[in-house]
Amino acid sequence: TLTFDGTAGEVETITVAITNDNLFEGTENFTVSLGTPTNGVTAIGSPATGTITDDDTALLTITNETVAEDVAGGNMVFTVTLDNAVAGGPQVDYTFTDGTATNGADYTGTPGTLNFTGTAGETDNITVPIIDDGLVEGTETFTVTLETPSNGVGTSGSPATGSITNDDSASISVNDPTPVNEGDTGIQSIPFTVTLGQSDPTAPITVNYLISGGNEDTTSS
């Protein structure tokens, strides 16, 4: 109850304590309503609104990941972490973009949505199946992008890069050919077969060769 002496311009104060917390919750408000004053006085502006602006922040963080093409379990896992408590919990969509890795050939990236309850330190995973092939192709990459989360939450580390390291190798082999009889006239030939043992999409591949240890009985072409 407020009591006025009746002097014009007289002021009384209603003091409302505000509780500080660490919850990311956006702007909040409440109202103060005046009842009917005595002595026929009129209340104006009631109810009045008190507005509390939030001083907290919250981020969803994703980091880069690297796995071998033949990773155990067959998946690359991106962990997304909520750093602060959020009232109502945020949602966030995610999408994939090819780099040197191709969706459907090197990995299987399916867009989706992560749902958080809003607990500080809460995590959720984006699981990406990795396709193991027999090609020698070096390290390949793609990216995962977190779209704009709900409830005003921000993002950090997005887009994150997924790197797939190669587990294949290729070799070029040469074998001893069948002996060839020299003969008495003319020129005979000995074919050496050189074989690439595995597919390599970075072709063409070149290799130098040297013939040594021969004499006047050998020539090369």
FIKOLZA-1660 file (N, C-alpha, C; in steps of 0.1 Angstrom, whole numbers, plus 5000, padded with zeros to 4 digits):
% residues 221
   i   px   py   pz ch aa at
   1 5008 4988 5000  A  T  N
   1 5000 5000 5000  A  T CA
   1 5009 5013 5000  A  T  C
   2 5005 5022 4991  A  L  N
   2 5012 5035 4991  A  L CA
   2 5003 5045 4998  A  L  C
   3 5009 5054 5006  A  T  N
   3 5002 5064 5013  A  T CA
   3 5008 5078 5009  A  T  C
   4 4999 5086 5004  A  F  N
   4 5003 5100 4999  A  F CA
   4 4997 5110 5009  A  F  C
   5 5005 5121 5012  A  D  N
   5 5001 5132 5020  A  D CA
   5 4990 5140 5013  A  D  C
   6 4991 5141 5000  A  G  N
   6 4982 5149 4992  A  G CA
   6 4988 5160 4986  A  G  C
   7 5001 5162 4986  A  T  N
   7 5008 5173 4980  A  T CA
   7 5010 5170 4965  A  T  C
   8 5007 5180 4956  A  A  N
   8 5009 5179 4942  A  A CA
   8 5023 5175 4938  A  A  C
   9 5025 5166 4930  A  G  N
   9 5038 5161 4925  A  G CA
   9 5045 5152 4935  A  G  C
  10 5038 5148 4945  A  E  N
  10 5044 5138 4955  A  E CA
  10 5046 5125 4948  A  E  C
  11 5057 5118 4952  A  V  N
  11 5061 5106 4945  A  V CA
  11 5063 5095 4956  A  V  C
  12 5058 5083 4953  A  E  N
  12 5061 5071 4961  A  E CA
  12 5067 5061 4951  A  E  C
  13 5075 5052 4956  A  T  N
  13 5082 5042 4947  A  T CA
  13 5078 5028 4951  A  T  C
  14 5076 5020 4941  A  I  N
  14 5074 5006 4942  A  I CA
  14 5087 4999 4937  A  I  C
  15 5094 4993 4946  A  T  N
  15 5107 4987 4943  A  T CA
  15 5105 4971 4941  A  T  C
  16 5109 4967 4929  A  V  N
  16 5108 4952 4926  A  V CA
  16 5122 4946 4924  A  V  C
  17 5125 4936 4932  A  A  N
  17 5138 4930 4931  A  A CA
  17 5138 4921 4919  A  A  C
  18 5149 4922 4912  A  I  N
  18 5151 4914 4900  A  I CA
  18 5162 4903 4903  A  I  C
  19 5158 4890 4900  A  T  N
  19 5167 4879 4902  A  T CA
  19 5176 4877 4890  A  T  C
  20 5189 4877 4892  A  N  N
  20 5199 4874 4882  A  N CA
  20 5201 4859 4881  A  N  C
  21 5201 4854 4869  A  D  N
  21 5203 4840 4866  A  D CA
  21 5213 4838 4854  A  D  C
  22 5216 4826 4851  A  N  N
  22 5225 4823 4840  A  N CA
  22 5217 4816 4829  A  N  C
  23 5204 4818 4829  A  L  N
  23 5196 4811 4819  A  L CA
  23 5193 4821 4807  A  L  C
  24 5197 4816 4795  A  F  N
  24 5194 4824 4783  A  F CA
  24 5179 4823 4780  A  F  C
  25 5172 4834 4781  A  E  N
  25 5157 4833 4781  A  E CA
  25 5151 4845 4773  A  E  C
  26 5159 4854 4768  A  G  N
  26 5153 4865 4760  A  G CA
  26 5147 4875 4770  A  G  C
  27 5140 4886 4764  A  T  N
  27 5134 4896 4772  A  T CA
  27 5121 4891 4779  A  T  C
  28 5120 4894 4792  A  E  N
  28 5108 4890 4799  A  E CA
  28 5101 4903 4805  A  E  C
  29 5088 4902 4808  A  N  N
  29 5081 4913 4814  A  N CA
  29 5071 4909 4824  A  N  C
  30 5067 4918 4833  A  F  N
  30 5056 4916 4842  A  F CA
  30 5049 4929 4844  A  F  C
  31 5038 4929 4851  A  T  N
  31 5030 4942 4853  A  T CA
  31 5028 4945 4867  A  T  C
  32 5026 4957 4870  A  V  N
  32 5022 4962 4883  A  V CA
  32 5009 4970 4881  A  V  C
  33 4999 4966 4889  A  S  N
  33 4986 4972 4887  A  S CA
  33 4982 4980 4900  A  S  C
  34 4977 4992 4898  A  L  N
  34 4972 5000 4910  A  L CA
  34 4957 4997 4912  A  L  C
  35 4954 4995 4925  A  G  N
  35 4939 4993 4928  A  G CA
  35 4933 5007 4927  A  G  C
  36 4920 5007 4931  A  T  N
  36 4913 5020 4931  A  T CA
  36 4917 5029 4943  A  T  C
  37 4922 5041 4940  A  P  N
  37 4927 5050 4951  A  P CA
  37 4915 5054 4959  A  P  C
  38 4918 5059 4972  A  T  N
  38 4907 5065 4980  A  T CA
  38 4904 5079 4976  A  T  C
  39 4894 5084 4982  A  N  N
  39 4890 5098 4981  A  N CA
  39 4887 5102 4967  A  N  C
  40 4883 5093 4958  A  G  N
  40 4878 5096 4945  A  G CA
  40 4889 5099 4935  A  G  C
  41 4902 5096 4939  A  V  N
  41 4913 5098 4930  A  V CA
  41 4913 5087 4919  A  V  C
  42 4918 5091 4907  A  T  N
  42 4918 5082 4895  A  T CA
  42 4932 5076 4893  A  T  C
  43 4933 5063 4890  A  A  N
  43 4946 5057 4887  A  A CA
  43 4948 5057 4872  A  A  C
  44 4959 5063 4867  A  I  N
  44 4962 5064 4853  A  I CA
  44 4975 5055 4850  A  I  C
  45 4975 5049 4838  A  G  N
  45 4987 5041 4834  A  G CA
  45 4988 5027 4839  A  G  C
  46 4978 5023 4847  A  S  N
  46 4978 5010 4853  A  S CA
  46 4970 5000 4844  A  S  C
  47 4976 4988 4842  A  P  N
  47 4988 4983 4848  A  P CA
  47 5001 4988 4840  A  P  C
  48 5011 4990 4847  A  A  N
  48 5024 4994 4841  A  A CA
  48 5033 4982 4839  A  A  C
  49 5041 4982 4829  A  T  N
  49 5049 4970 4825  A  T CA
  49 5063 4972 4829  A  T  C
  50 5069 4962 4836  A  G  N
  50 5083 4961 4838  A  G CA
  50 5090 4951 4829  A  G  C
  51 5100 4956 4822  A  T  N
  51 5107 4947 4812  A  T CA
  51 5121 4944 4817  A  T  C
  52 5125 4931 4817  A  I  N
  52 5138 4926 4821  A  I CA
  52 5145 4921 4808  A  I  C
  53 5155 4928 4804  A  T  N
  53 5163 4923 4792  A  T CA
  53 5174 4913 4797  A  T  C
  54 5176 4903 4789  A  D  N
  54 5185 4892 4793  A  D CA
  54 5199 4896 4790  A  D  C
  55 5208 4893 4800  A  D  N
  55 5222 4896 4798  A  D CA
  55 5230 4883 4795  A  D  C
  56 5224 4872 4793  A  D  N
  56 5231 4859 4790  A  D CA
  56 5231 4856 4775  A  D  C
  57 5241 4848 4772  A  T  N
  57 5242 4843 4758  A  T CA
  57 5243 4828 4757  A  T  C
  58 5240 4822 4746  A  A  N
  58 5241 4808 4744  A  A CA
  58 5246 4805 4730  A  A  C
  59 5255 4795 4729  A  L  N
  59 5260 4791 4716  A  L CA
  59 5259 4776 4714  A  L  C
  60 5256 4772 4702  A  L  N
  60 5258 4758 4697  A  L CA
  60 5271 4757 4690  A  L  C
  61 5280 4749 4695  A  T  N
  61 5293 4748 4689  A  T CA
  61 5295 4734 4682  A  T  C
  62 5301 4735 4670  A  I  N
  62 5305 4723 4662  A  I CA
  62 5319 4724 4658  A  I  C
  63 5327 4713 4658  A  T  N
  63 5341 4713 4655  A  T CA
  63 5344 4704 4643  A  T  C
  64 5356 4707 4637  A  N  N
  64 5360 4698 4625  A  N CA
  64 5363 4684 4630  A  N  C
  65 5361 4675 4621  A  E  N
  65 5363 4661 4624  A  E CA
  65 5371 4654 4612  A  E  C
  66 5380 4644 4616  A  T  N
  66 5388 4637 4606  A  T CA
  66 5387 4622 4610  A  T  C
  67 5384 4614 4600  A  V  N
  67 5384 4599 4602  A  V CA
  67 5390 4593 4589  A  V  C
  68 5395 4580 4591  A  A  N
  68 5400 4573 4580  A  A CA
  68 5388 4567 4572  A  A  C
  69 5390 4565 4559  A  E  N
  69 5379 4560 4551  A  E CA
  69 5373 4547 4556  A  E  C
  70 5382 4539 4562  A  D  N
  70 5377 4526 4568  A  D CA
  70 5375 4527 4583  A  D  C
  71 5370 4539 4588  A  V  N
  71 5368 4541 4602  A  V CA
  71 5360 4530 4608  A  V  C
  72 5364 4526 4620  A  A  N
  72 5356 4516 4628  A  A CA
  72 5342 4521 4630  A  A  C
  73 5332 4512 4627  A  G  N
  73 5318 4516 4628  A  G CA
  73 5313 4523 4616  A  G  C
  74 5321 4527 4607  A  G  N
  74 5317 4533 4594  A  G CA
  74 5312 4547 4594  A  G  C
  75 5313 4554 4606  A  N  N
  75 5307 4567 4607  A  N CA
  75 5317 4578 4611  A  N  C
  76 5315 4590 4606  A  M  N
  76 5321 4602 4612  A  M CA
  76 5310 4609 4620  A  M  C
  77 5314 4613 4633  A  V  N
  77 5304 4619 4642  A  V CA
  77 5308 4633 4646  A  V  C
  78 5299 4642 4643  A  F  N
  78 5301 4656 4647  A  F CA
  78 5293 4659 4660  A  F  C
  79 5300 4663 4670  A  T  N
  79 5293 4666 4683  A  T CA
  79 5290 4681 4684  A  T  C
  80 5277 4684 4686  A  V  N
  80 5272 4698 4688  A  V CA
  80 5269 4700 4702  A  V  C
  81 5275 4711 4708  A  T  N
  81 5274 4713 4722  A  T CA
  81 5267 4727 4725  A  T  C
  82 5258 4727 4735  A  L  N
  82 5251 4739 4739  A  L CA
  82 5259 4744 4752  A  L  C
  83 5264 4756 4751  A  D  N
  83 5273 4760 4762  A  D CA
  83 5266 4766 4774  A  D  C
  84 5253 4770 4773  A  N  N
  84 5246 4776 4784  A  N CA
  84 5232 4772 4784  A  N  C
  85 5225 4773 4796  A  A  N
  85 5211 4769 4797  A  A CA
  85 5203 4778 4789  A  A  C
  86 5192 4772 4782  A  V  N
  86 5183 4780 4774  A  V CA
  86 5169 4776 4777  A  V  C
  87 5161 4786 4781  A  A  N
  87 5147 4784 4784  A  A CA
  87 5140 4778 4771  A  A  C
  88 5133 4767 4773  A  G  N
  88 5126 4761 4762  A  G CA
  88 5135 4752 4752  A  G  C
  89 5148 4754 4753  A  G  N
  89 5157 4746 4745  A  G CA
  89 5157 4750 4730  A  G  C
  90 5168 4751 4724  A  P  N
  90 5169 4754 4710  A  P CA
  90 5167 4742 4700  A  P  C
  91 5163 4745 4688  A  Q  N
  91 5164 4736 4677  A  Q CA
  91 5173 4742 4666  A  Q  C
  92 5180 4733 4659  A  V  N
  92 5188 4738 4648  A  V CA
  92 5188 4728 4637  A  V  C
  93 5186 4733 4625  A  D  N
  93 5188 4724 4613  A  D CA
  93 5202 4724 4608  A  D  C
  94 5206 4713 4601  A  Y  N
  94 5219 4712 4595  A  Y CA
  94 5219 4707 4581  A  Y  C
  95 5228 4711 4573  A  T  N
  95 5229 4707 4559  A  T CA
  95 5243 4704 4556  A  T  C
  96 5245 4697 4544  A  F  N
  96 5258 4693 4539  A  F CA
  96 5262 4699 4526  A  F  C
  97 5275 4702 4524  A  T  N
  97 5280 4707 4512  A  T CA
  97 5293 4699 4508  A  T  C
  98 5293 4695 4495  A  D  N
  98 5305 4688 4490  A  D CA
  98 5317 4697 4489  A  D  C
  99 5328 4691 4492  A  G  N
  99 5341 4698 4489  A  G CA
  99 5347 4689 4478  A  G  C
 100 5359 4683 4482  A  T  N
 100 5364 4673 4473  A  T CA
 100 5358 4659 4475  A  T  C
 101 5351 4658 4486  A  A  N
 101 5343 4645 4488  A  A CA
 101 5329 4648 4482  A  A  C
 102 5323 4637 4477  A  T  N
 102 5310 4637 4470  A  T CA
 102 5299 4630 4478  A  T  C
 103 5288 4637 4481  A  N  N
 103 5277 4631 4488  A  N CA
 103 5272 4619 4480  A  N  C
 104 5271 4608 4486  A  G  N
 104 5266 4596 4479  A  G CA
 104 5276 4587 4473  A  G  C
 105 5289 4592 4472  A  A  N
 105 5300 4585 4467  A  A CA
 105 5310 4583 4478  A  A  C
 106 5313 4593 4485  A  D  N
 106 5323 4593 4496  A  D CA
 106 5317 4593 4510  A  D  C
 107 5305 4599 4511  A  Y  N
 107 5298 4599 4524  A  Y CA
 107 5284 4601 4521  A  Y  C
 108 5275 4598 4531  A  T  N
 108 5261 4600 4530  A  T CA
 108 5256 4611 4540  A  T  C
 109 5254 4623 4534  A  G  N
 109 5250 4634 4542  A  G CA
 109 5235 4637 4541  A  G  C
 110 5227 4634 4551  A  T  N
 110 5213 4637 4551  A  T CA
 110 5209 4648 4560  A  T  C
 111 5203 4659 4554  A  P  N
 111 5200 4671 4563  A  P CA
 111 5190 4666 4574  A  P  C
 112 5191 4673 4585  A  G  N
 112 5182 4670 4596  A  G CA
 112 5181 4681 4606  A  G  C
 113 5175 4678 4618  A  T  N
 113 5173 4688 4629  A  T CA
 113 5178 4682 4642  A  T  C
 114 5185 4690 4650  A  L  N
 114 5188 4687 4664  A  L CA
 114 5179 4694 4673  A  L  C
 115 5175 4687 4683  A  N  N
 115 5166 4692 4693  A  N CA
 115 5172 4691 4707  A  N  C
 116 5174 4703 4714  A  F  N
 116 5180 4704 4727  A  F CA
 116 5169 4707 4737  A  F  C
 117 5171 4701 4749  A  T  N
 117 5161 4704 4760  A  T CA
 117 5165 4718 4767  A  T  C
 118 5177 4722 4765  A  G  N
 118 5181 4735 4771  A  G CA
 118 5191 4735 4782  A  G  C
 119 5197 4723 4785  A  T  N
 119 5206 4722 4797  A  T CA
 119 5220 4726 4793  A  T  C
 120 5226 4734 4802  A  A  N
 120 5240 4738 4799  A  A CA
 120 5249 4726 4797  A  A  C
 121 5258 4726 4787  A  G  N
 121 5267 4715 4784  A  G CA
 121 5261 4704 4777  A  G  C
 122 5248 4705 4773  A  E  N
 122 5241 4694 4766  A  E CA
 122 5247 4692 4752  A  E  C
 123 5248 4679 4748  A  T  N
 123 5254 4676 4734  A  T CA
 123 5244 4668 4726  A  T  C
 124 5245 4669 4713  A  D  N
 124 5238 4660 4704  A  D CA
 124 5247 4658 4692  A  D  C
 125 5245 4647 4685  A  N  N
 125 5254 4642 4675  A  N CA
 125 5248 4643 4661  A  N  C
 126 5257 4646 4651  A  I  N
 126 5253 4644 4637  A  I CA
 126 5262 4633 4632  A  I  C
 127 5256 4622 4628  A  T  N
 127 5263 4610 4624  A  T CA
 127 5263 4609 4609  A  T  C
 128 5275 4608 4603  A  V  N
 128 5276 4607 4589  A  V CA
 128 5282 4594 4584  A  V  C
 129 5275 4585 4577  A  P  N
 129 5281 4573 4572  A  P CA
 129 5292 4576 4562  A  P  C
 130 5303 4570 4563  A  I  N
 130 5315 4571 4554  A  I CA
 130 5315 4559 4545  A  I  C
 131 5316 4562 4532  A  I  N
 131 5316 4551 4522  A  I CA
 131 5331 4547 4519  A  I  C
 132 5334 4534 4522  A  D  N
 132 5347 4529 4519  A  D CA
 132 5348 4523 4505  A  D  C
 133 5357 4529 4497  A  D  N
 133 5359 4524 4484  A  D CA
 133 5373 4519 4482  A  D  C
 134 5376 4515 4469  A  G  N
 134 5389 4509 4467  A  G CA
 134 5398 4519 4459  A  G  C
 135 5394 4531 4458  A  L  N
 135 5402 4541 4450  A  L CA
 135 5413 4548 4458  A  L  C
 136 5424 4550 4452  A  V  N
 136 5435 4558 4458  A  V CA
 136 5432 4572 4454  A  V  C
 137 5428 4580 4464  A  E  N
 137 5423 4594 4461  A  E CA
 137 5427 4605 4470  A  E  C
 138 5435 4602 4480  A  G  N
 138 5440 4612 4489  A  G CA
 138 5429 4616 4499  A  G  C
 139 5431 4626 4507  A  T  N
 139 5422 4631 4517  A  T CA
 139 5411 4640 4510  A  T  C
 140 5398 4637 4513  A  E  N
 140 5387 4644 4507  A  E CA
 140 5379 4651 4519  A  E  C
 141 5372 4662 4515  A  T  N
 141 5365 4669 4525  A  T CA
 141 5351 4673 4521  A  T  C
 142 5343 4675 4531  A  F  N
 142 5329 4681 4530  A  F CA
 142 5326 4690 4542  A  F  C
 143 5316 4697 4542  A  T  N
 143 5312 4706 4553  A  T CA
 143 5298 4704 4558  A  T  C
 144 5297 4706 4571  A  V  N
 144 5283 4705 4578  A  V CA
 144 5280 4720 4583  A  V  C
 145 5269 4725 4579  A  T  N
 145 5265 4738 4583  A  T CA
 145 5253 4738 4592  A  T  C
 146 5255 4745 4604  A  L  N
 146 5243 4747 4613  A  L CA
 146 5236 4759 4608  A  L  C
 147 5223 4758 4606  A  E  N
 147 5215 4769 4602  A  E CA
 147 5212 4777 4615  A  E  C
 148 5204 4788 4613  A  T  N
 148 5201 4797 4625  A  T CA
 148 5192 4789 4635  A  T  C
 149 5197 4788 4648  A  P  N
 149 5190 4781 4658  A  P CA
 149 5177 4789 4662  A  P  C
 150 5168 4782 4669  A  S  N
 150 5156 4789 4674  A  S CA
 150 5160 4796 4688  A  S  C
 151 5151 4804 4693  A  N  N
 151 5152 4810 4706  A  N CA
 151 5164 4820 4707  A  N  C
 152 5169 4825 4696  A  G  N
 152 5180 4835 4696  A  G CA
 152 5193 4830 4699  A  G  C
 153 5195 4817 4699  A  V  N
 153 5208 4811 4702  A  V CA
 153 5217 4812 4690  A  V  C
 154 5230 4814 4692  A  G  N
 154 5240 4816 4681  A  G CA
 154 5247 4803 4678  A  G  C
 155 5256 4803 4669  A  T  N
 155 5264 4792 4665  A  T CA
 155 5279 4795 4665  A  T  C
 156 5288 4785 4667  A  S  N
 156 5302 4787 4666  A  S CA
 156 5308 4775 4659  A  S  C
 157 5318 4778 4650  A  G  N
 157 5325 4767 4643  A  G CA
 157 5318 4762 4631  A  G  C
 158 5307 4768 4627  A  S  N
 158 5299 4764 4616  A  S CA
 158 5303 4773 4604  A  S  C
 159 5305 4767 4592  A  P  N
 159 5304 4753 4588  A  P CA
 159 5317 4746 4593  A  P  C
 160 5315 4733 4598  A  A  N
 160 5326 4725 4602  A  A CA
 160 5330 4716 4590  A  A  C
 161 5343 4713 4590  A  T  N
 161 5348 4705 4579  A  T CA
 161 5350 4690 4583  A  T  C
 162 5345 4681 4575  A  G  N
 162 5348 4667 4577  A  G CA
 162 5359 4662 4567  A  G  C
 163 5369 4656 4572  A  S  N
 163 5380 4652 4564  A  S CA
 163 5381 4636 4564  A  S  C
 164 5381 4630 4552  A  I  N
 164 5382 4616 4551  A  I CA
 164 5396 4612 4545  A  I  C
 165 5404 4606 4554  A  T  N
 165 5417 4602 4549  A  T CA
 165 5417 4589 4542  A  T  C
 166 5425 4588 4532  A  N  N
 166 5425 4576 4523  A  N CA
 166 5432 4564 4530  A  N  C
 167 5426 4552 4528  A  D  N
 167 5432 4540 4534  A  D CA
 167 5436 4530 4523  A  D  C
 168 5436 4535 4510  A  D  N
 168 5440 4526 4499  A  D CA
 168 5454 4530 4494  A  D  C
 169 5460 4521 4487  A  S  N
 169 5473 4523 4480  A  S CA
 169 5473 4517 4467  A  S  C
 170 5482 4521 4458  A  A  N
 170 5484 4516 4445  A  A CA
 170 5499 4513 4442  A  A  C
 171 5501 4503 4435  A  S  N
 171 5515 4500 4431  A  S CA
 171 5516 4496 4416  A  S  C
 172 5528 4499 4411  A  I  N
 172 5531 4495 4397  A  I CA
 172 5541 4484 4398  A  I  C
 173 5538 4472 4391  A  S  N
 173 5547 4461 4392  A  S CA
 173 5552 4457 4379  A  S  C
 174 5564 4451 4378  A  V  N
 174 5570 4446 4366  A  V CA
 174 5575 4432 4369  A  V  C
 175 5573 4422 4360  A  N  N
 175 5576 4408 4363  A  N CA
 175 5587 4404 4353  A  N  C
 176 5594 4394 4357  A  D  N
 176 5604 4388 4348  A  D CA
 176 5597 4381 4336  A  D  C
 177 5600 4384 4324  A  P  N
 177 5594 4377 4313  A  P CA
 177 5600 4363 4310  A  P  C
 178 5593 4356 4301  A  T  N
 178 5598 4343 4297  A  T CA
 178 5611 4345 4289  A  T  C
 179 5621 4337 4292  A  P  N
 179 5633 4338 4284  A  P CA
 179 5631 4336 4269  A  P  C
 180 5638 4344 4261  A  V  N
 180 5637 4344 4246  A  V CA
 180 5650 4339 4240  A  V  C
 181 5649 4329 4231  A  N  N
 181 5661 4324 4225  A  N CA
 181 5666 4335 4215  A  N  C
 182 5679 4337 4216  A  E  N
 182 5686 4347 4208  A  E CA
 182 5684 4345 4193  A  E  C
 183 5685 4332 4189  A  G  N
 183 5684 4329 4174  A  G CA
 183 5697 4332 4167  A  G  C
 184 5697 4329 4154  A  D  N
 184 5710 4331 4147  A  D CA
 184 5709 4343 4138  A  D  C
 185 5697 4347 4135  A  T  N
 185 5696 4359 4126  A  T CA
 185 5684 4368 4131  A  T  C
 186 5684 4381 4127  A  G  N
 186 5673 4389 4130  A  G CA
 186 5673 4394 4144  A  G  C
 187 5663 4401 4148  A  I  N
 187 5662 4407 4161  A  I CA
 187 5650 4401 4169  A  I  C
 188 5652 4396 4180  A  Q  N
 188 5641 4391 4189  A  Q CA
 188 5637 4402 4199  A  Q  C
 189 5626 4401 4205  A  S  N
 189 5622 4410 4216  A  S CA
 189 5617 4403 4228  A  S  C
 190 5619 4410 4240  A  I  N
 190 5615 4404 4252  A  I CA
 190 5605 4414 4258  A  I  C
 191 5592 4412 4259  A  P  N
 191 5582 4421 4265  A  P CA
 191 5582 4420 4280  A  P  C
 192 5584 4431 4287  A  F  N
 192 5583 4432 4301  A  F CA
 192 5569 4438 4304  A  F  C
 193 5560 4431 4311  A  T  N
 193 5547 4436 4314  A  T CA
 193 5547 4444 4327  A  T  C
 194 5542 4457 4326  A  V  N
 194 5542 4466 4338  A  V CA
 194 5527 4468 4341  A  V  C
 195 5523 4466 4353  A  T  N
 195 5509 4466 4357  A  T CA
 195 5506 4475 4369  A  T  C
 196 5495 4484 4367  A  L  N
 196 5490 4492 4378  A  L CA
 196 5480 4483 4386  A  L  C
 197 5483 4481 4399  A  G  N
 197 5476 4472 4407  A  G CA
 197 5462 4476 4412  A  G  C
 198 5459 4490 4412  A  Q  N
 198 5447 4495 4417  A  Q CA
 198 5443 4508 4411  A  Q  C
 199 5430 4510 4411  A  S  N
 199 5424 4522 4404  A  S CA
 199 5429 4535 4411  A  S  C
 200 5432 4545 4403  A  D  N
 200 5436 4558 4408  A  D CA
 200 5430 4569 4400  A  D  C
 201 5420 4576 4406  A  P  N
 201 5414 4587 4398  A  P CA
 201 5422 4599 4395  A  P  C
 202 5435 4599 4401  A  T  N
 202 5443 4610 4398  A  T CA
 202 5452 4608 4385  A  T  C
 203 5449 4597 4378  A  A  N
 203 5456 4594 4366  A  A CA
 203 5455 4606 4356  A  A  C
 204 5465 4608 4346  A  P  N
 204 5475 4598 4343  A  P CA
 204 5486 4597 4352  A  P  C
 205 5492 4585 4353  A  I  N
 205 5504 4582 4361  A  I CA
 205 5516 4579 4352  A  I  C
 206 5527 4585 4355  A  T  N
 206 5539 4582 4347  A  T CA
 206 5550 4576 4356  A  T  C
 207 5558 4568 4349  A  V  N
 207 5569 4561 4356  A  V CA
 207 5581 4560 4346  A  V  C
 208 5593 4564 4350  A  N  N
 208 5604 4563 4342  A  N CA
 208 5610 4549 4343  A  N  C
 209 5617 4544 4333  A  Y  N
 209 5624 4531 4334  A  Y CA
 209 5638 4532 4328  A  Y  C
 210 5647 4524 4333  A  L  N
 210 5661 4523 4328  A  L CA
 210 5664 4509 4326  A  L  C
 211 5671 4507 4314  A  I  N
 211 5676 4493 4311  A  I CA
 211 5691 4493 4313  A  I  C
 212 5695 4484 4321  A  S  N
 212 5709 4484 4325  A  S CA
 212 5714 4470 4325  A  S  C
 213 5728 4468 4324  A  G  N
 213 5734 4455 4325  A  G CA
 213 5734 4448 4312  A  G  C
 214 5729 4454 4301  A  G  N
 214 5730 4448 4288  A  G CA
 214 5743 4449 4281  A  G  C
 215 5744 4444 4269  A  N  N
 215 5756 4446 4261  A  N CA
 215 5752 4448 4246  A  N  C
 216 5762 4445 4237  A  E  N
 216 5759 4447 4223  A  E CA
 216 5748 4439 4218  A  E  C
 217 5742 4429 4226  A  D  N
 217 5732 4421 4221  A  D CA
 217 5718 4426 4225  A  D  C
 218 5717 4438 4231  A  T  N
 218 5704 4444 4235  A  T CA
 218 5702 4458 4230  A  T  C
 219 5690 4462 4227  A  T  N
 219 5686 4475 4224  A  T CA
 219 5673 4478 4231  A  T  C
 220 5669 4490 4232  A  S  N
 220 5656 4493 4239  A  S CA
 220 5648 4502 4230  A  S  C
 221 5635 4501 4233  A  S  N
 221 5625 4510 4226  A  S CA
 221 5613 4513 4235  A  S  C
% end
